[in-house]
Amino acid sequence: MNGLYALTIILVVYAIGDFIATKSKAIISMLFVASILFAVGFWNGLPATIFQDSTLQLFASVTVGLMLVHMGTTIKLKELIAEWKTVVLVLCSTIGICLGVYFIGQLIIDRYEALIAAPIVGGGVVTFLVMSDALKAAGSNIVLFGSMVLILQGVIGFPIASVLCKKEALRLRGLIRNGELRPATESEENGGAKKSRLKFIPDIPEQYRGANLMLAKLAIVACIAQYLSNLTGGKVNMLVICLILGVLFHEFGFLEEGAMEKANGFTFVIGAVLTNVFANLANTTPGQLVSMIKPMIIIFVIGLASCALISIVIGKIFGESWYMSFALGVTALFGFPGTFIVPSEVSKAVGETDEERQLIQQHIMPRMLIAGMVSVSIVSVLFAGVMVNWI
């Protein structure tokens, strides 16, 4: 297919997916909508080579490292330290999801299905990339199974988190009305405004901080990550190192926070990276997808049970309500922007005054954002880097 035609079709599908995701307030994800459209398209004559023809897959192969470095720049060590209880809870629950799905899952379904699904249920797109490249030799059906888990996890996780957060919001509303919960003081709100203690690289003047410079610095750090990965013989995944270096180089002052978004490049790069997910649908049949329903149900039941058990127990130790603990743990299934949308919608639905809505949001949103960041951007990626060596 002509490259421009292929690119146009892909972008139109993404646009439709975004529209429906926005209309459904992220209950139905873009990933889910686009997967259905591509699958139906392939079954009705859409060329299986559309992603290669568009050159997006080739582009993704050299820019995914930059995306991981960018993700690292969005992780603030100061916030993680301040919300250490949330970090510990989500760390334990995400590891629990991964271990539960793998060790229990392989007793019921294929070992490789459990292996590829484990970090994906506990994470997202990046963990899929880490695992799928290594598991391609195990068969196309295994990678396809991983794609389906990735596509469906948000559809399952989002409504569960919404119900749990609503129960927490009702509890908070009761505390507000009893006078037990009050707005934070100005000093508390501005407590995280200080610069990182690790920073030693001075800021570049604003007029020289252009998009090309920001992208160049991301690429430099990605190259360092590639070099370090090669030193280990590939045993430590390059993408995992990219994430870690992104955090450190941002703290050092070399990289700007959210650098790729500021350089207006994130949307195109993530769009290219997602083609690796949709490409697995090219040679599938409806029968293949139907055959995966049972193992996917098993995977999600085990994953949610592991998440609930560990997050509720850890939450109990920290004096947290069981529903808020479970909500924080289940962010592993959808991440941002769901972790922003759920608290926003819940605070509007439960709060009856501006003060109630604001207080509910202040107590739920920061923790949900950090929980999603820890599970999706940190723990699952690191765990995928470990589990890939279990093949």
Secondary structure, 3 states (H helix, E strand, C coil): CCHHHHHHHHHHHHHHHHHHHHHCCCCCCHHHHHHHHHHHHHHCCCCCCHHHHCCHHHHHHHHHHHHHHHHHHCCCHHHHHHCHHHHHHHHHHHHHHHHHHHHHHCCCCCHHHHHHHHHHHCCCHHHHHHHHHHHHHHCHHHHHHHHHHHHHHHHHHHHHHHHHHHHHHHHHHHHHHCCCCCCCCHHHHCCCCCCCCCCCCCCCCHHHCCHHHHHHHHHHHHHHHHHHHHHCCCCCCHHHHHHHHHHHHHHHCCCCCCHHHHCCCHHHHHHHHHHHHHHHHCCCCHHHHHHCHHHHHHHHHHHHHHHHHHHHHHHHHCCCCHHHHHHHHHHHHCCCCHHHHHHHHHHHHHCCCHHHHHHHHHHHHHHHHHHHHHHHHHHHHHHHHHHHHHC
